[in-house]
Amino acid sequence: MIALSLTEIAGLVGGQPHDIPDPDLKVTGPVVIDSREVRPGSLFAALPGERVDGHDFARGAVEAGAVAVLAARPVGTPDAPVPAIVVPDVIAAMGALARAVVERLGTTVVALTGSAGKTSTKDLIAQLLQRRGPTVWTPGSLNNEIGLPLTAMSADEATQHLVLEMGARGKGHIRYLTELTPPRVGVVLNVGTAHIGEFGGREQIAEAKGELVEALPPAEEGGVAVLNADDPLVRAMASRTKARTVLFGEAEDADVRAGNVRLADGGRPAFTLHTPTGCSDVTMRLYGEHHVSNALAAAAVAHELGMSVDEIAVALSEAGQLSRWRMEVTERSDGVTVVNDAYNANPESMRAALRALVAMGAATPGRRTWAVLGPMAELGEESLAEHDAVGRLAVRLNVSKLVAVGGQEAAWLDMGAKNEGSWGEESVHVSDVRAAVDLLRSELRPGDVVLVKASRSVGLERLAQALLDGEGEVAGRWA
């Protein structure tokens, strides 16, 4: 973070200093919410958690080198003072501090949202923009009212680009995030069915996602809305913004589009990138045709910020996956390939992952494909239909074997596969991770490709790790 004195911080967040011996002392390290991550010069934000309260770790954070604590109450005693800035709401104070940091830096803020592909696209944008100057981006999927300020506050005077993923679980969430870190470039990837149980429908999701483009500055002030030309609900957001609109996709009228799309080298997408200033060929390192749309979104941003089409094509061809458990491909010594895509799942990403699995299997004749799938969360009344549809798709794509892991939702996956025409052992429902691991260990053979995917709450990454470790610890309650 940029160096700020405790007096400045108190003023910016509307806080009261407590037990601060030197108000001119500066925070020179990162703002952290985990006392184990404290470094000399840090500011420790004490947040209440489900099982622990950050205030209980305030003294330890200061002893570890934190300059002070951002807290909702005094955390010291007369005999053992702990320097703190006391605020009514620690999360709101983090947001206020993030906004102040971004305003002082004047860095270019790129924000993106969508129902699927946010993290992979954010990682691509970051890798492209890094080639033009220092870039800070959201780690993993820390895209809410806590993670976004933490990312923004990690920027400093050298930062040229700040790439921020924005998530939403309801109307107004993205609007709030854009108030903390006002973007100049906003990207909307798609409107799908993730969290549809909370929103109520795709139109309501579109309404919430479109808050990003509404927050952009007008075109004459440099605002740019990068919209998916292939998604009608996203394309329609052009009417909700005063920013200049740039379309990406495979549609003929897209400003940044892909031609001659194909899968090469065991499921890696290749295409010709077309931009307003020329075209160039791309062959990606990532797996799955769904990454073409992600790459086009990243290319549109990079093109708007001054990169040439050839620079973009090279960067996309060299880009890797920065975040864990997203189409993370590992080949075991015995030739079994494990695709750990267990970070999260929704109907759109499930379909994309299944198609990628089949493409990887087709690269070698006779190679078997396994889809080890768990529940998709937060689908509300659509849950049965969506799980049934994914099970059916696995059969239509000729996945060799579906292993549905878990309770009722997993049973629906298995039911869909069987109703579509699977029989015997081609689709199987197991109760938990341990049962799935036992089944796979007994039946996998060299050359098999295994996709592991479910919603984050399921924790199916344990299964993927168990397959890679040979002896994974998979005990514990099913969640």
N, C-alpha and C positions, 0 to 999 in steps of 0.2 A: 504494500500500500504506500501511497505518498506519505511523507512524514507530516504528521499533524500533532500539535501539542494537545495535552489533555484538556486545557481550557478551550481550545478550538473545537475539539470533539464534543465537549459538554454543550457548547453553544449550538452546534449543528444539529444535535439530537434532542435538544431541550432537556438536558439532564442536570443533576445537581452533584457536584463533586463531594466525595466523602473520604476522609482520611488520606487525602492526597498531599504529600509533603512538598512537592514541587510541581505546581500547575503548568510550568513551562516544559516539563518533561515530555518528550515526543514519542509517539508510537511509530516505530520504524519497521516493525515486522508485520506478519500477517494477522488478520482478524480470524480467530478460530473459535469453534464451539466445542471442541474436544480437548480437554486439558492435556491429553497425551501428545497433542500436536503443537503445543506451545514452544516457541523459540524466543530467544532474547529479543525484546522489543515488541512482542506481540500484545494485542488487546484480546482478552478472553471474554467472549459473550456467554453469559450464564443462562442457558435455556432450560426450562423444565422439560423432562422427557417422560415417556410412558412408565419407566421403572426407576429413573434417577432424576435428580434435580441438579442442574449445573451449578447452582449456588453452593452446593456441598463441596464442590471441587475448586472453589475460588481461591482459597488460601494456597492450595497446592499449585495452582496455575501461576500465581505470583511468585512463589518460591522457585518455580521452574524457569522464570524469566519474563513473565508477562508484566508489562508496565502498569496495567490496571485491569479492572473487571467492569464490563458493562452489565449492570445488574438491575433487577426490579426492586431490590431492597438492600440496605447496608449489609455487608458480608463480614465485617470485622467486629472486634470487641474493643472496649477501651484499653484492655491490657495487650491486645494483639490486633492492631489495626490492619485492614486490608484496603489498599487504595481502590476506589470504585467510582464510577459515574452511574448514579441511580436514575433510572428512567421509568415512566409508567408502563412501558411495553418494550421489552428487549428486541423482539422481532421488528417492530415498527422503527425502533431506533437504528437497527442495522440497515433498514431500507433507506432511512434519511441520510445516513452516513454514506451509503453506496451512491446515492444520487449526488451528494456533494463531491465525492471523489470523481465521478464521471464528468460532472460539469467543469471541474477544475482542469481535468486532463484535456478535454476537447477531442478525445479519440473518436474514431469512426465506430459507431455501434451498429452491428448487424444482428438482428434478432430473427429467430425462426420458430415456427410452430407447425403443427399438423397432427393427424391421428396416428400416423406410422412413419418411421424413417427419420424422426427428428435427430436422434443421437448420431446415426451414421452420416447424415447430411451435415450436421454441425462439425463432425470430425473431418469431413472432406473440405468444407469451407475453410476450416482452420489450417489444414495442411496446404491449401492453395495460397491463402493470404500470408502465411508465414514466409513465403518466398519473396514477398514484397516488403516485409518489415515485421518487427516484433508484434506478436499476436497472443492474446489471452483468450481462452475459450472455456466454456462450461465443462468441468470434469464429469465424465459419466453422464448421468441424467439428473444432476442437481439443478432442476429447472423450476423450483417453486420459490415461495417468498423467503425462504432461508438460503437455499443454494444459490439463487441468482445474486443476491447482495454479496455473498462471500466471494463469488467469482469476480464481480465488478470491483470489489475492494482489493483484489489481488493485482489489479493493473497499477502501473506506475508511469512516471514521466516518459519512459521510452516506448510505451505501448502505442502502437499505431492503429490496431484493430482489436475490437472487443466483440467476440462472437458468442451470443447468448441464446441458449435454448429456453423456450418458454412453454410451460405446460399449463393445463387448465383442468379443473374438475367442476367448473361451474361458470356461469356468466359473471363477468367482472374481474376474474382472476388475471387474465392477460392484460386487461386495461391497467390494473394495479401495477403489474410488473413493468409495463412500459412507462409508467409514471416514475418509477425508481431509476430506470436506465433508458431514457428516451432514444429510440433507434432512428438512424437515418435510412437504413436499408431494412426492409421487412420481408420475410420469405414465408409463404404459406404453401405447404407441400400437398396436403390432401385433406379431405373430410371423410373419415371412415366411421367405424362403429365402436372404436375404443371409448370406454366410459359411457356408452350409450344409455346404460341403466341409470346413470346419474343425471345426464343431460335431458333424456326423454326422446331424442330423435336426432337424425342427421342435420335437419334444418337448425335445430337448437345448437348443435355442435358448430355448425358453420357460423352462426351468429356470434358465438364466443370466440372462435378462431379469428374472425374478421376484425376483432378489436385491435389486432396488431396493425392492420393497414390503416385503420382510422386514426391511429396515434402517430403516423408518419408525418413529417413536415411536407408542405406543398412542393410541387416539382421545382418551382423557382428557387426554393431554398435547399435543393439537393435531395429531396425525399424520393425514394425508389421502392416500389412494391413489386416483388418478384413472385409471380403467381403461376400455378400449374394450369397450363392450357388444356390439359387432358381431363381435368376434373371440373365439371360444370359448376359445382357449388363454389369452388375456389375462383374460377374464371369470373364469376359474377361479382366477386369482391372488388373488382376494378371500379365499380360505381360507388364504393364506400370510402374511397381514398382521394385525397388531393395530390398525392404523390404521382410521379410518372410511373406507368405500369410497364413491366417487362414480363413477357410470357415465356415459359419454358415447357418443353414436352415434345411429343412426337407429332403433334398436330402441324399441318402445313403452314399455318399462320403464326407459329411460335417464333419468337425472336431468337431464342436459343433452342435448337432442336437436335434430335438424333436421327441419323439415317443409317440404313444397312445394319440394323441391330441384329446381333447374333450372339450365341454362346460359344466360346472357344476354350480350349485347354481345361476341360473338366468342369465347365460351368461358370467360367469367368466371362463377364459381358464385354463385347467389343462393338464399337459403333463409330460412325463418322460424326464428329461434332461440328455443327453449323452455327455460326454466329454472324451478326451483322458485318463483321470485318473479315470474314473468311472461314475456312473449315480445316479440320485436321483430324487424324485418326486416333482413336483411344482404345487401348486394351487394358482393362482393369485387373488389379490383383485380387479384388474382392469377389465373392461368389454370389451369383444370383442375378437374374435379369432385372429384378426390382431396383438394383443399384443404378441402373441407367437413369431413372427419373431423379434419384438423389444426386447423381453426378451432374445432370443438367442444371439442377437448382444451384449447385455449388459453382458451376461454370458461369451461370448468369450473374451471380454476385461478383465473382472474380473479374469478369469482363467489365462490369459497371465500375469497378474500382481500379481499372487501368491495366489489367493483365492482357497480353496478346493471346490469340487463339492457340498458337503453338506452345506458349508457356503453360496455358491451361491444360492442353492435351497431355503434355509431358507430366505435369503434376498429378493429373487424374490417373495416369498410367502407373505412377510410382506410389500413389497413396495407399496406405494400409488402414487397418482397423485400430483405432486408438482406444476404444472402450471395450471392457471385458464382456464376454458371454453374448456377443452379437455375431452370429455366423463365424465363430472362432473355430477354425479348422485345424485339427491335429491328427497326424497319422502315427499310429502305434507301430512298434517294431515288428508286429506280426502282420502289418498291412491293413488292419482295420482303421478306417477313418472316422473320427468322432467330430461331429459338427455341434458345438455348444452354442445354441441360440436361446439359452434359457433365461436371459435377463428379463424379458417380458413377452407378452403375446396378446394379440387381438385378431379378429378374423382376417383382416387384410395381411398382417405380417405372417400369420399361419399359412395362408395360401402362397405367399411369396416364398416362404421357407420350403414348403413342400415341392414347389416347382424347381427351386434350386437343388434340392436333394435329388430329384429325378434326373436333372441335367448332369449332376456329378456322377451318378450311377451309370448314365448312358455313355459316358466317355470311355468306359471299358466294357466290352461285351461280357455278359454273364455276371456282372457285378450286382450283388443284392443291395437293396435299400431298406433301411429301417426308419420308421417315424415313431419316435418315443415321445408322446405328447401328453401334456397335463392340462388342467382346466385353464380357461380364459376367464378372468375376473371382470366384474362390473358390467355385465351385459344385460342385467335386468331381465325383463320379460322375453328378450331375444335369445337368452342363453341356450335353451334347448335347441332352437332352430339353428343357431350358429354352430354349436358343437356337432350337431347332426350333419350339417353341411360340410364341415371340415373332414369328418370321418368318410363321408361319401366321396369327397374330392381325392382323398388318399387312394381310394379304389380306382377312381377314374384315371388317375395319373399312373396307375400300375405300380405303386409303392409295394415292395415285396412283402413287408409286414408292418402292421400298425400295432403298437403297444400303447394302450391308453392307461395312464397311471393316475389313480386317485379314487374319489368317490363318485357322486352322482354325475357331475359333468363329464368325467372320464367314461362313465357308462354310456352317456349319450354319444360320445365320439365312437365308441365301439358299436353301438346300435346303428349309427349312420353307415358305418362301413359294412356291417352285415346286411342291412337293408338295401344297400346299393349293389350287393352281389358278392361280397366276400364270404367265405365259408371256411369251415374247419379251423385251422390254426393261423390263417392269414391275418386275422385280427384277434387280439386278446386283451382282456381287461384285467389288470392287476391292481391290488389294493394300495400298494405303497412303493416307495423308492427301493426298499430292500428287495421286495419281490421282483421288481423290474430288473435290478442288477443281477439277481440270481438267474433269471430267465436269459438275459443277454449273455452272461458269462458262459452259460451252458450251450448256447446256440450260435453265437457269432463265429464266423470263420474268416480267414484272411481275404481281404479285398472288399469286405462289407463296408457300407457307408451308413453311419448312424446319426440321425438328426435328433437332438434333444431340445424340446421347446415347451414352455408353459408360461403363465403369468408369473411375475416376480414373487408374489406372495407364496407360491408353491415351493420355491427353493429347489427346482429340478437340476440346478447346476451341480448339486451334490452327486446326482446320478452320473452326469458327464465326467466329473472328477473321479468318481469311483471306477469308471471304465478306463480312465487313463492311468490311474494309480495301480490298477490291478487289485488292490485291496483298499477300497475307499471306506471311510466311516460314514455310513448312511443311517445310523441309528437315530432315533428321535421321533417325536410326534409328527404325524402328517399334518400339514397346515394348508 
